[in-house]
Amino acid sequence: MPKWANLQASAITRADVRSLIGRVEAPVMANLILAHASAIFSWAIKQELLATNPCRGVDRNPTRSRERILSDAEIPQLWRTFDSAGFVASSALKLILLTGQRPGEVAHMRREHIIDSWWELPGEPVPALGWPGTKNAQSHRVWLPEAARRIIDDIGDGEEAGFVFGGARGRPVRKLADAMREICKRLGITD
C-alpha cells in the first residue's frame, strides 16, 4: 500500500481500493488484503474517525475449494518419494501427510507445543519462539498418531524444546510446499 502512505484515510476512494486489489496477482492474497484494509476502515468508523469504508462494494476475487484428494495408490508413492527431499524435509512432509496440517505450521512445529501426544497449536503468533500463529488465528489441538510420534522422536535426539524440523542455524525447515510440488510433478500427481 505504498501509494496510500501519504494520503489521508478519508481521501482513499473505492477506485483506489479497486486499483490496489487489481495489482495483486494472487486472487486469494488480493482477497486477504481487501479484508484487512476493510477491517482497518471499519475500526476507523467505529472510532468516529471516518464516515465511510471505501472497501465496501469492492468485489472479492472468486476462489474455489479444493476438491481433489489423494488416491490410495498415490499415498505410498508419495511416502517413498519424500525420502528424496532430505531427512528433515522428508520427515516434515510425512508429518503433513499424517496430520493433514498446513506446511507452514508443520515447518514451525515446536517441541514445547507437543503435550501428551497432542500438538497444541497456539492461534496467535509467539515471536519469542518463532511461532507464526495459525492461518485463522484460532488455537487448536491435533492428535499425533504413533507414526507421527515416531518421526518426531527420530528427528529429535531427545531435545525438549525448539523446532521439531529445524533447518540451518536453528530456523524452521524451508520451502516444504515447493518440495511437495516438485515431488508431485515428478510422480505425475496433479491438482
N, C-alpha and C positions, 0 to 999 in steps of 0.2 A: 504494500500500500504506500510506496514512497511518494506517489503523485498526490496523496491526500495529506502528506506530512505538514504542509504549510497552510492547509485550508481550515477554516472554522468548521466545526461539525455541522452547524446549521446551513453552511453553503454547499454541502455534499448533496447531490441530487440523485434521483433514481437512475438517470442516464450515466452518472459517474459510477454507480454500483454495477450497472449492466456492462459498462466498458471494462471495469476491473475483472468481473467474473468471466467476461468473454475472452480475456487474455490468458486465462488459466487453461492449459491443455487437458489436464486430467479432470473428467467430469465430477468424480467423487470429491476431489480436492476443491474444485470450484464450489461445490455444494457446501463443503465444510467452511470455507472462507465466508460464503454468504451467511451461513448460520451464525458464525462467530461475530461477524460485523452486525448482523441484526440484533444479537444479544446485547452488544455494546450500546447500540442506539435505543433499544428498549429500556435498558438501565437508565440512560440519559433522560428518557421520557418520564420514567418513574421518579427521578430526582428533580424533575421540572426544569431540566437544562435545555431540553429540546421539545418541540411540539409534534414533530413527525419522525417516522422511521423511513428513510429512503430505501431500505431493503424490502419494505412491504410491497408486494405486487411484482417483484422480480422473480421470474420463474426459475425453479431449480432444474438442473440437467436431469434427464431421465436416466435411471440406473436400473439394473436388473439383478435379481438374486441369482446366486449360483445354483444350478440345478444338477450339476454333474457330481457323481460320487465315484470313488474307485471301485473297480470290479474285484471280485475275489482273486482273479488271476493277476491283477496289477499289484496288489499289496506285496506278495513275496518278491516280485520283480524289483519293486522299489527298495524293499528292505535289503536285498542283496547288493543293489547298485549304490546304496547310500555309503557303503564302505569306501567307494572311490573318492569320497569328499574329504577324507582325512578323519582321524579318530574323533576329534572334538566335534566337528561339523556333522559327521556321521551319527554320533551319539545324540546330538541335538535334533537332527532330522527324524531319527527313530522315536524320540520322545514326542515330537509334534504328531507323528502318525499314531502313537499310542494314546495320547491325551486329547487330540483334536484342538489344541490351543494354538494361538497365533504365533508365527515365527518370532516376532519381536519380543513377545512375552517369554517364550522359551529361551531365547538368547539372553535375556536379562534375569532368568531364574536365579534366585538366591537360596543358599542353603538355610539361611535364617527363616525362610518362609516355608520350609518343609517341616511339618509338625505331625507326628503320629500317622505317617503315610498319606497325609493330606498336603497339597501345595496350596498355601493360603496367599492369594494374590491381592495386595492392597490396591484399592481403586485409585487412590491419589498417588502422585509421584513421591518418592522418598529420595531426594537429591543426595543425601549423605551416603546412601547405599548404591546410588546409580540406578535405582528402580524408576522407570519412566511412568508407572501407573498403567492401568488397563485402558483399552481403547474407549470404553464407555464410562470410565471413571468410577465404576462400581466394583467394590471388593467382592471376591468370590473364592470358593474353595474347589479344588479339583482332586478327586481320588487318584492316587498313583498306584496302578496295578503292580503286581510283583515284577513283571518285566521292566517297567519304568524304574522301579526302585533299584533293580539290579544295574541298570545303565548308570543311574546316578551314583551308586556305590562304586562301580568300576572306574568311573572317571574321577572320583573324589580323593583317593589316598587318605581317607579318614578325616578330611577337613570338616569343620563345623560351621564355617562362615565363608562368605564370598560367593562369587558367581559360580554356578554349577558348571557352566560351559564357558570357562574363561579362555580368552584368546591371548594375544600378545599383550604384555605389560599389565596383566590382570584385568583387562577390559573384556566385555562380553564378546562372544564369537560374533563375527560379522557376516553379512550377506547370505543368510540362510535361504531367503526367498530366491536369490539368484542361483544358488546351488541347486535348489529344488527344481527351478525352471529348466536348468541345464540337464539335469537327470531325466526329467520328464521328456524333454526334447530328444535326448539320446534313446529313450525307450519308445518313443512314438506315442506317448500319452498326451492327449490334447485336452484343452479346457480344464 
